[in-house]
Amino acid sequence: MGGQKRVALALGSGGARGYAHIGAIQVLEEQGFEIVGVAGSSMGALVGGVYAAGKLDDFTRWAQSLTQLDVMRLLDLSVSAPGAIHAEKILQKVREVLGEVRIEDLPIPYTAVATDLAAGRSVWFQRGPVDAAIRASIAIPGVITPYVLNGRVLADGGVLDPLPMAPLVAAGPALRIAVSLGAEDRDNRSQAPENESADSRPVDEWLARFRRSTAQLRELDIVRSVVGRFGTAHAELDSLDDTVDVSGGDSANADGAMVVPKFSRFAVMNRSLDMMQATLARYQLAAYPPDVLVRIPRTACRSLDFHRAAEMIELGRDRTESALADAGLTVTTADSADVTGSDTDNAGPGPAPNRGRTSSRPGESPA
């Protein structure tokens, strides 16, 4: 592998699936790669931040200890704020793990990506407190309250930059590895637009199409997660074929009502965001193609299943090992021994080769 041991990581957004980033980092370190830069959106910013600060093991132990009840207690619900969750309890724990650390003092370059809702553009945090940068990056619209900082209203980085490849340009000569948390199943239908008529179809044909769609839709992680936690009842998790009556229309049945899906406003919003982010990620990969792409299926777990850390970490390990093998970058046992021998005096992330790095756009400080 020679000069290919230096890698820069782009860690994507995707809720609890982001635990897979931990598994990816573990495999890279075990195989002798030197991580020389990290950029992340949302959960990718969180995992990337604790890794860059040298606290990934502490964070991993805490995450693996969480039960579903623990997760529910951490979700400090809000009634009037522009988001269902304040996230202060979560951030307090992150601060306990991180300590008071600033981005510019980290041993490797780190970028947390957020979205300025007023300006409609991405914000790259490359200076200032790490915990503030993470808080801005994880503010999922409508779910976690936005973060107000220096006159900006900041939301989840995944809104505009779900897989932040561009910040890695500053990492210099290094392999670029991207971990995407929104991969579609290989047997999924084409993403090409579907040509459809606005005319009403006979009710039997319409219902048959709806049932086929519902069979796929009810397994979507975002639908099951958000409806289950924020809908009117937990029963909706296992009853997405529940219906409401909509009177009139040519597709009405004999009783004058047709069958339509019952979605909470959170399910509609989050499914829409999910699809938009997947599309944006495809464009980003086309503009900044990585050397290795690790694909974590969007259906791997529900987005708020933060009690499933062990399972997602293992999935991240498995997918990363496969992606490296497919790219011909797996380190042999002999190579790994050589790397281990040469690094015995330099445990953990190595120092950044150039702390005076530049970026393709100005860095932002959360302080």
Secondary structure as UniProt FT lines:
FT   HELIX           2..5
FT   STRAND          6..11
FT   HELIX           15..19
FT   HELIX           20..30
FT   TURN            31..32
FT   STRAND          34..41
FT   HELIX           43..52
FT   TURN            53..54
FT   HELIX           56..65
FT   HELIX           68..74
FT   STRAND          83..85
FT   HELIX           88..98
FT   HELIX           103..105
FT   STRAND          110..116
FT   TURN            117..120
FT   STRAND          121..125
FT   HELIX           130..137
FT   STRAND          142..144
FT   STRAND          147..149
FT   TURN            150..151
FT   STRAND          152..156
FT   HELIX           157..159
FT   HELIX           166..171
FT   STRAND          175..183
FT   TURN            186..187
FT   HELIX           203..217
FT   TURN            218..219
FT   HELIX           221..230
FT   HELIX           234..238
FT   TURN            240..241
FT   STRAND          243..247
FT   TURN            250..251
FT   TURN            254..255
FT   STRAND          257..261
FT   HELIX           265..287
FT   STRAND          292..297
FT   TURN            298..299
FT   TURN            303..304
FT   TURN            306..307
FT   HELIX           309..326
FT   TURN            327..328
FT   HELIX           333..342
FT   TURN            343..345
FT   TURN            355..356
//
